[in-house]
């Protein structure tokens, strides 16, 4: 690990100023569960760490009539255990408590979870070429072991899967994030935060290097909405998704679907909104046939590699089952 400088400002404004003054190579430090890991591997080599983990103003959780507001520094475990989230936003709570281990959830922050980097082994092992880590060097995952890689949103330059769960649930609920930089504050929709790799896989999101996430805001749920986060993985805990679905629906008279939101995890290079699948079920009853059609629509355009073609059928079934569970909850 290379040497670096460290500071722990007392306020958000001081933190943003400190990062700006430190110049290129400076990074914010929150829970550290991803950054420290990558520093030890030599993938991340920051010149300066600006610690925001102790800023109480970033750690709040507040539910109002119009929206839920989660501070960027709130710990995943605390947010998952919040009574309001468990009652009104189960898709969010489930996406958090199904992520990582309890020890990591006690440390990791929700904003850090939004920006965590891929678990692609070729990205994490510096002996292999990786366009995400070293632009222009190539993609060892193409032609390599790609069982865990993405089948949606891939490019010739990168097939790395986005690893997070919470951002997928936030995408299904049309959440936004407020960010701060020396230029002031702005709001970014979750739908516009992450980007597909294209020809520039080293660019993973639309934030500037000097922007700090302040809070996440989620619109209040409509009456009668049911939601769930279904995650399928090799083992029940401490494993990343092979396929996941965040679903939120409302059910009207006659069991007909009103509002429907579907997002996918574990199968794409970014949190993936399945808009066509939403249109498939809108105005229809959630029968086995309908949910199956939605699953097929959600995976339209998937491009499997050598070893991950099974993810397509797995994700179709995951979408169908998540729709069934969310529909049952909405109908109660």
Backbone torsions as a table, in degrees:
resi	resn	phi	psi	omega
1	UNK	NA	134.6	178.9
2	UNK	-78.3	156.5	176.3
3	UNK	-70.7	153.1	178.6
4	UNK	-151.7	160.8	174.7
5	UNK	-93.7	157.9	-173.6
6	UNK	-138.4	139.0	172.9
7	UNK	-143.1	153.5	179.7
8	UNK	-132.0	81.2	-178.8
9	UNK	-61.5	158.5	-175.1
10	UNK	-91.7	-15.5	-178.9
11	UNK	-136.9	163.5	176.8
12	UNK	-61.2	-45.0	-179.6
13	UNK	-60.8	-41.2	178.5
14	UNK	-65.7	-36.1	180.0
15	UNK	-64.7	-45.2	179.2
16	UNK	-63.9	-40.9	178.6
17	UNK	-65.1	-40.3	-178.7
18	UNK	-65.4	-41.0	179.6
19	UNK	-65.8	-42.2	-180.0
20	UNK	-62.9	-41.5	-179.1
21	UNK	-68.3	-30.3	-178.1
22	UNK	-71.4	-24.9	175.8
23	UNK	82.1	-168.1	-176.9
24	UNK	-57.1	141.9	179.3
25	UNK	94.5	-7.8	177.6
26	UNK	-83.5	146.4	179.5
27	UNK	-140.0	150.1	171.7
28	UNK	-76.7	146.1	176.4
29	UNK	-120.2	124.4	177.1
30	UNK	-116.8	-105.7	178.7
31	UNK	-70.8	-30.6	178.1
32	UNK	79.9	3.3	-173.2
33	UNK	-69.4	-23.9	173.5
34	UNK	-99.2	-46.8	-174.4
35	UNK	-62.3	-48.1	179.3
36	UNK	-59.1	-41.4	-179.7
37	UNK	-58.0	-48.6	-177.1
38	UNK	-72.6	-28.7	174.8
39	UNK	-65.7	-41.2	179.0
40	UNK	-64.2	-32.1	-179.9
41	UNK	-82.0	-10.9	-177.2
42	UNK	83.4	6.8	178.6
43	UNK	-76.8	-43.3	174.5
44	UNK	-104.6	135.4	-179.9
45	UNK	-138.3	66.7	-177.3
46	UNK	-67.3	146.1	176.4
47	UNK	-83.7	-28.1	-178.1
48	UNK	-144.4	139.9	172.0
49	UNK	-113.8	126.8	176.0
50	UNK	-108.0	108.6	-172.2
51	UNK	-81.6	117.6	177.8
52	UNK	-111.9	12.2	-172.8
53	UNK	-70.6	-19.9	-176.5
54	UNK	-102.9	9.3	-177.7
55	UNK	-83.0	106.0	-175.6
56	UNK	-61.5	-29.9	-178.2
57	UNK	-66.3	-15.3	178.6
58	UNK	-96.0	-2.5	-169.9
59	UNK	-107.6	15.4	-174.7
60	UNK	-86.7	155.2	172.5
61	UNK	-132.8	120.9	-176.7
62	UNK	-140.5	128.8	178.5
63	UNK	-110.2	119.7	176.9
64	UNK	-109.5	-174.2	179.9
65	UNK	-68.2	-31.5	-174.2
66	UNK	-100.9	-26.8	-175.7
67	UNK	-160.1	160.2	171.9
68	UNK	-100.5	132.0	-179.4
69	UNK	-119.9	122.5	-178.7
70	UNK	-118.4	120.1	177.6
71	UNK	-62.7	144.7	-176.0
72	UNK	-60.6	-29.6	-177.4
73	UNK	-92.5	4.3	177.3
74	UNK	-63.4	138.6	-178.1
75	UNK	-76.3	145.0	-178.7
76	UNK	-56.1	-41.6	-178.6
77	UNK	-63.7	-41.0	-179.2
78	UNK	-66.5	-40.7	180.0
79	UNK	-68.2	-42.1	180.0
80	UNK	-62.1	-31.3	-176.6
81	UNK	-89.3	-6.3	-176.9
82	UNK	-62.4	131.5	-174.1
83	UNK	-63.7	-38.1	-179.4
84	UNK	-67.6	-41.9	177.8
85	UNK	-62.6	-44.1	-177.9
86	UNK	-63.2	-33.0	-178.2
87	UNK	-84.0	-47.1	-170.1
88	UNK	-102.9	-21.4	-177.8
89	UNK	-131.8	56.9	-175.7
90	UNK	-59.4	-30.2	178.8
91	UNK	-61.0	-35.7	178.4
92	UNK	-72.1	-48.0	-178.8
93	UNK	-60.6	-42.9	-178.3
94	UNK	-68.0	-36.9	179.2
95	UNK	-64.9	-29.7	-179.6
96	UNK	-80.6	-47.8	-176.0
97	UNK	-76.5	-10.6	173.1
98	UNK	-91.6	1.4	-179.1
99	UNK	-97.7	142.9	171.2
100	UNK	53.7	-150.8	177.6
101	UNK	-114.1	166.6	179.8
102	UNK	-60.4	-38.5	179.6
103	UNK	-61.6	-42.8	178.8
104	UNK	-69.2	-39.9	179.0
105	UNK	-63.4	-28.7	177.6
106	UNK	-70.9	-21.9	-178.1
107	UNK	-102.8	-41.9	-169.7
108	UNK	-70.9	143.9	178.1
109	UNK	-98.9	159.3	-178.1
110	UNK	-69.2	-34.9	178.6
111	UNK	-70.0	-38.8	175.2
112	UNK	-61.7	-35.9	177.3
113	UNK	-63.5	-35.9	178.1
114	UNK	-61.7	-34.3	-171.4
115	UNK	-108.7	11.9	-179.2
116	UNK	-63.5	149.5	-175.3
117	UNK	-93.9	165.3	-173.0
118	UNK	-60.4	154.9	174.5
119	UNK	-97.6	14.2	177.8
120	UNK	-54.5	124.7	-177.0
121	UNK	-63.7	-26.7	179.5
122	UNK	-75.5	-26.3	173.3
123	UNK	-73.6	-38.0	-174.6
124	UNK	-83.1	-16.5	-179.8
125	UNK	-108.4	110.0	-169.8
126	UNK	-70.7	-7.1	177.9
127	UNK	-76.5	-15.2	-179.1
128	UNK	-100.1	148.6	173.5
129	UNK	-68.8	140.9	-179.8
130	UNK	-153.8	117.4	-180.0
131	UNK	-65.3	-27.4	179.7
132	UNK	-71.5	-38.4	-179.8
133	UNK	-86.3	-38.8	-176.3
134	UNK	-136.7	87.3	-174.5
135	UNK	-50.9	132.1	178.1
136	UNK	90.1	-3.4	-176.7
137	UNK	-83.5	-19.7	-178.3
138	UNK	114.6	174.2	-179.0
139	UNK	-125.3	103.8	-178.1
140	UNK	-68.7	-21.3	-180.0
141	UNK	-67.4	-29.8	175.3
142	UNK	-74.2	113.9	-175.6
143	UNK	91.0	-5.8	177.5
144	UNK	-102.0	-157.1	176.8
145	UNK	-78.7	112.6	-172.5
146	UNK	-123.5	25.5	-177.9
147	UNK	-57.3	-38.1	-177.1
148	UNK	-93.1	3.5	-174.0
149	UNK	-81.9	171.4	-174.8
150	UNK	-78.0	155.1	173.5
151	UNK	-119.8	-4.5	177.4
152	UNK	-126.5	139.8	176.1
153	UNK	75.8	15.9	-177.9
154	UNK	-81.5	167.2	175.6
155	UNK	-142.5	174.6	177.2
156	UNK	-64.2	-22.1	-176.6
157	UNK	-89.3	-20.1	-173.5
158	UNK	-164.4	138.5	176.0
159	UNK	-127.4	18.8	-174.6
160	UNK	-69.7	136.5	-179.1
161	UNK	-82.4	137.8	171.1
162	UNK	-69.7	131.4	-168.9
163	UNK	-90.8	-15.7	-167.9
164	UNK	-77.9	157.6	174.7
165	UNK	-106.4	-49.3	-177.0
166	UNK	-55.9	-44.3	178.7
167	UNK	-61.7	-29.7	178.1
168	UNK	-66.7	-43.9	177.7
169	UNK	-65.1	-40.6	177.9
170	UNK	-62.8	-38.1	178.5
171	UNK	-62.2	-39.7	179.6
172	UNK	-65.7	-22.7	-177.8
173	UNK	-104.1	11.0	177.1
174	UNK	58.0	42.7	179.6
175	UNK	-73.9	164.4	174.7
176	UNK	-132.9	160.8	173.9
177	UNK	-122.6	142.5	173.5
178	UNK	-100.6	131.1	-177.7
179	UNK	-126.6	155.0	-177.2
180	UNK	-128.6	139.3	174.7
181	UNK	-142.7	177.7	175.4
182	UNK	-59.4	-16.8	179.7
183	UNK	-88.3	-4.3	179.5
184	UNK	117.3	-166.5	-176.5
185	UNK	-102.9	145.1	174.2
186	UNK	-145.6	164.9	-178.6
187	UNK	-115.5	134.2	-178.6
188	UNK	-123.4	122.0	173.8
189	UNK	-62.8	142.9	175.5
190	UNK	-55.5	-35.5	179.8
191	UNK	-62.4	-22.4	-179.8
192	UNK	-108.3	11.0	-176.7
193	UNK	-85.2	-50.1	-176.8
194	UNK	-95.7	148.8	-178.1
195	UNK	-125.7	153.6	174.8
196	UNK	-74.7	157.0	-172.6
197	UNK	-67.0	-40.8	-177.2
198	UNK	50.2	-133.3	177.8
199	UNK	-94.1	0.0	-177.7
200	UNK	-129.6	65.4	-175.9
201	UNK	-64.8	-17.7	177.3
202	UNK	-69.1	-15.9	177.0
203	UNK	-97.4	107.7	-171.4
204	UNK	-103.8	-19.4	-178.6
205	UNK	-150.2	174.2	-173.3
206	UNK	-98.4	7.3	177.1
207	UNK	-77.6	146.4	172.9
208	UNK	-77.6	156.8	-177.9
209	UNK	-60.2	-22.6	-177.2
210	UNK	-101.4	14.0	-179.5
211	UNK	-97.3	136.4	178.9
212	UNK	-112.5	128.9	175.0
213	UNK	-71.6	128.8	179.9
214	UNK	-95.7	-45.3	-173.9
215	UNK	-160.0	161.0	173.5
216	UNK	-114.1	132.7	179.7
217	UNK	-121.4	130.6	-176.7
218	UNK	-122.5	126.1	178.2
219	UNK	-57.8	143.5	177.6
220	UNK	-61.6	145.0	-176.6
221	UNK	-73.1	146.7	172.6
222	UNK	-69.1	158.3	-179.9
223	UNK	-59.2	135.0	174.6
224	UNK	80.5	9.7	-179.6
225	UNK	-75.3	139.0	172.6
226	UNK	-114.0	143.9	-179.9
227	UNK	-147.1	160.6	177.0
228	UNK	-159.5	159.4	171.8
229	UNK	-124.1	114.0	-178.7
230	UNK	-107.0	124.3	-175.9
231	UNK	-124.9	123.3	178.3
232	UNK	-109.6	129.1	-175.6
233	UNK	-149.4	172.4	-176.6
234	UNK	-66.5	-32.4	175.4
235	UNK	-138.7	162.6	-168.4
236	UNK	-73.1	-22.8	-179.7
237	UNK	-136.8	158.1	176.3
238	UNK	51.0	47.3	177.3
239	UNK	-145.5	148.2	-179.8
240	UNK	-84.0	157.4	-174.3
241	UNK	-69.9	137.1	163.1
242	UNK	-83.1	-34.6	173.7
243	UNK	-157.3	141.4	178.5
244	UNK	-147.4	152.9	178.6
245	UNK	-140.0	128.9	171.3
246	UNK	-104.0	122.4	-174.8
247	UNK	-131.5	136.7	173.7
248	UNK	-136.7	126.3	-177.8
249	UNK	-139.1	154.8	166.7
250	UNK	-116.6	145.8	-179.2
251	UNK	-117.4	125.7	-179.0
252	UNK	-98.8	-166.7	179.2
253	UNK	-56.2	140.1	179.9
254	UNK	75.7	10.3	179.5
255	UNK	76.3	17.6	-177.6
256	UNK	-84.6	137.4	179.8
257	UNK	-71.0	131.2	173.6
258	UNK	-96.4	-97.8	176.5
259	UNK	-78.8	139.3	177.6
260	UNK	-141.4	134.7	177.5
261	UNK	-132.7	129.7	-179.6
262	UNK	-135.5	129.8	174.0
263	UNK	-135.2	150.1	-175.6
264	UNK	-114.1	146.0	172.7
265	UNK	-129.8	162.2	175.9
266	UNK	79.4	-7.6	-174.9
267	UNK	-126.0	-1.6	-173.6
268	UNK	-133.6	165.6	-179.3
269	UNK	-79.1	-6.6	174.9
270	UNK	-152.4	166.8	171.6
271	UNK	-54.9	132.9	-165.2
272	UNK	-118.5	114.9	176.6
273	UNK	-83.3	127.0	-177.2
274	UNK	-99.9	72.2	-174.5
275	UNK	-63.5	-38.3	-178.8
276	UNK	-67.3	-36.4	176.6
277	UNK	-64.7	-36.9	176.9
278	UNK	-61.9	-40.9	-179.6
279	UNK	-68.4	-30.7	-179.9
280	UNK	-61.5	-41.0	-174.1
281	UNK	-92.4	-17.7	-177.7
282	UNK	-59.5	128.9	178.7
283	UNK	79.2	9.5	-179.3
284	UNK	-125.7	164.9	174.0
285	UNK	-81.2	150.7	-179.2
286	UNK	-85.7	75.2	175.4
287	UNK	-88.4	171.0	176.6
288	UNK	-59.7	-36.9	179.8
289	UNK	-67.5	-44.7	-178.1
290	UNK	-64.1	-45.8	-178.3
291	UNK	-66.5	-34.2	176.6
292	UNK	-65.1	-42.9	177.8
293	UNK	-60.8	-39.8	178.8
294	UNK	-63.7	-42.1	177.7
295	UNK	-60.9	-41.1	178.4
296	UNK	-65.6	-40.7	179.1
297	UNK	-65.6	-36.5	-178.3
298	UNK	-64.5	-29.1	-177.5
299	UNK	-102.6	10.5	177.8
300	UNK	-60.6	134.8	179.3
301	UNK	86.3	2.4	179.0
302	UNK	-63.5	141.8	-178.6
303	UNK	-123.3	98.6	-178.8
304	UNK	-75.7	157.0	174.0
305	UNK	-99.4	-141.7	-177.3
306	UNK	-77.9	-39.9	-169.2
307	UNK	-121.4	-0.8	-172.9
308	UNK	-113.1	15.4	179.1
309	UNK	-62.1	-25.8	178.5
310	UNK	-61.8	-23.6	-178.6
311	UNK	-62.7	-29.2	-176.2
312	UNK	-64.5	-53.3	178.8
313	UNK	-67.0	-37.8	178.1
314	UNK	-60.5	-43.7	-179.5
315	UNK	-68.8	-36.5	176.5
316	UNK	-58.1	-46.4	-178.8
317	UNK	-69.7	-33.0	178.1
318	UNK	-65.6	-43.1	176.4
319	UNK	-60.8	-46.9	-178.2
320	UNK	-60.6	-44.9	-179.0
321	UNK	-68.7	-39.0	178.5
322	UNK	-64.8	-38.3	175.7
323	UNK	-62.4	-41.4	179.1
324	UNK	-61.8	-46.9	-178.3
325	UNK	-65.4	-45.9	-179.7
326	UNK	-63.7	-38.7	178.2
327	UNK	-63.7	-41.6	177.4
328	UNK	-63.2	-40.5	178.7
329	UNK	-66.5	-38.4	179.9
330	UNK	-68.4	-29.3	-176.4
331	UNK	-83.4	-7.4	-177.8
332	UNK	-70.3	NA	NA
